[in-house]
Amino acid sequence: MITQLVQSTPNMNIVAGTDVVGAPDDVCFPAFTTIRDCEVEADVMLCFLPPTAHDELLAVLDYAEKHRTPLILGTTAMSEDVLNAVDQTSKKVAILQSANMSLGINLLVNMIGKAAKLLYDSGFDTEIIEKHHNKKLDAPSGTAFLLADAINHALNDKMTIITDRSTHKHERASDEIGIQAIRAGSIIGEHSVIFAGQDEVIELKHSAASRDVFGMGALKAAAFIYKKPAGLYSMQDVINHA
Ligand SMILES: NC(=O)c1ccc[n+]([C@@H]2O[C@H](COP(=O)([O-])OP(=O)(O)OC[C@H]3O[C@@H](n4cnc5c(N)ncnc54)[C@H](O)[C@@H]3O)[C@@H](O)[C@H]2O)c1
C-alpha cells in the first residue's frame, strides 16, 4: 500500500524496504529480510511490523538511532520493553508513534475529548465498539485504546478502561470506559464511540473503507517528521500543524 501511494506522491521515493518474506518481484528498490542487513540512508523510515516481531522492532529502533533517521511507527500492542525502547530512542531521534494514522480517526480523537468533558458531568456513559477482520492478532485494537485514552485524558485520567465484563456481577460504574471487540470477515476497521445518557444516545463512528487511509496518513506523518528534532510525536501534532 505504502509502495503504491509513494509512486503517486511528488517529492517521495522509496530507497529500501524490509520484510521477513522478502518483497514482490516488481518493486524497484532494494529489499532486505531484516533491517539489520540494511545500510541504506533515508530521510525518514516507516515501520508497520506486527507486535510479535519483537527483535525486529528493537532492530528498527537501533537503526533509527544509529542513522539518526526519523521514524514513523504504526505497530500496535507493543510490549512494555519495546515501548520503553521507543521512549529512550525518541530522546535521540524524532519518532512519531500512532496506533492509527488515518486523518478521520485523529479528528475523532480530538472531538471525543471535548464531547466527554461536556457529557460526563451530565451522567453520560462512554462505550467503544471496534470491528476488524478475522486475521487481526490483537484485541481490542490499538485504535480503541487510543480513543479510550483520549477520553480518559480529557477527564483527568479518572476513568478505568474495561475490556471484559464476563466475570463482573455488578452494575456498571460511572467512571468506566468499556471497549468491545468484534472480529469477523474482512472488515478493514470500524470504531464507534457511544455516549449514552438518560433517554438519549450520541454515537460517533469512523469507518475505514480501505487501508489507503492509513497509508495516506503515514505519508503525511513522514512529510511532517522530516528534519524534526528528537522527540516523541503523535498524529495530533500532524493535525495541529496542518
Ligand atoms: N497505525 C496504523 O494506522 C496502522 C494501520 C494498519 C495496521 N497497523 C498495525 O501495523 C501492524 C501490522 O499490521 P498489518 O495489518 O500491516 O499486518 P500484515 O501481517 O499485513 O503485515 C505485517 C508484515 O510484517 C512482516 N513481518 C512479520 N514479522 C517480521 C519480522 N520479524 N521481520 C520483518 N518483517 C516481518 C510480515 O511478513 C508482513 O508483511 C499491526 O500492529 C497493526 O495493528 C497500524
The ligand as an ORCA input file, in Angstrom:
! r2SCAN-3c Opt
* xyz 0 1
  N      -1.028      2.821     12.775
  C      -1.853      2.481     11.784
  O      -2.505      3.329     11.145
  C      -1.974      1.038     11.410
  C      -2.700      0.650     10.291
  C      -2.715     -0.699      9.954
  C      -2.042     -1.625     10.746
  N      -1.385     -1.177     11.845
  C      -0.615     -2.077     12.699
  O       0.538     -2.483     11.977
  C       0.910     -3.800     12.380
  C       0.931     -4.702     11.157
  O      -0.392     -4.805     10.652
  P      -0.693     -5.302      9.178
  O      -2.169     -5.415      9.094
  O       0.019     -4.455      8.179
  O      -0.044     -6.748      9.226
  P       0.420     -7.661      7.993
  O       0.502     -9.031      8.546
  O      -0.431     -7.377      6.788
  O       1.882     -7.099      7.662
  C       2.972     -7.289      8.541
  C       4.217     -7.534      7.680
  O       5.333     -7.664      8.574
  C       6.154     -8.750      8.102
  N       6.897     -9.308      9.225
  C       6.420    -10.075     10.229
  N       7.398    -10.396     11.109
  C       8.533     -9.823     10.629
  C       9.893     -9.795     11.082
  N      10.274    -10.425     12.198
  N      10.802     -9.124     10.329
  C      10.432     -8.480      9.199
  N       9.161     -8.468      8.727
  C       8.226     -9.128      9.430
  C       5.166     -9.739      7.508
  O       5.810    -10.602      6.574
  C       4.144     -8.807      6.847
  O       4.481     -8.498      5.507
  C      -0.136     -4.222     13.427
  O       0.376     -3.909     14.706
  C      -1.339     -3.351     13.094
  O      -2.212     -3.165     14.185
  C      -1.319      0.113     12.194
*
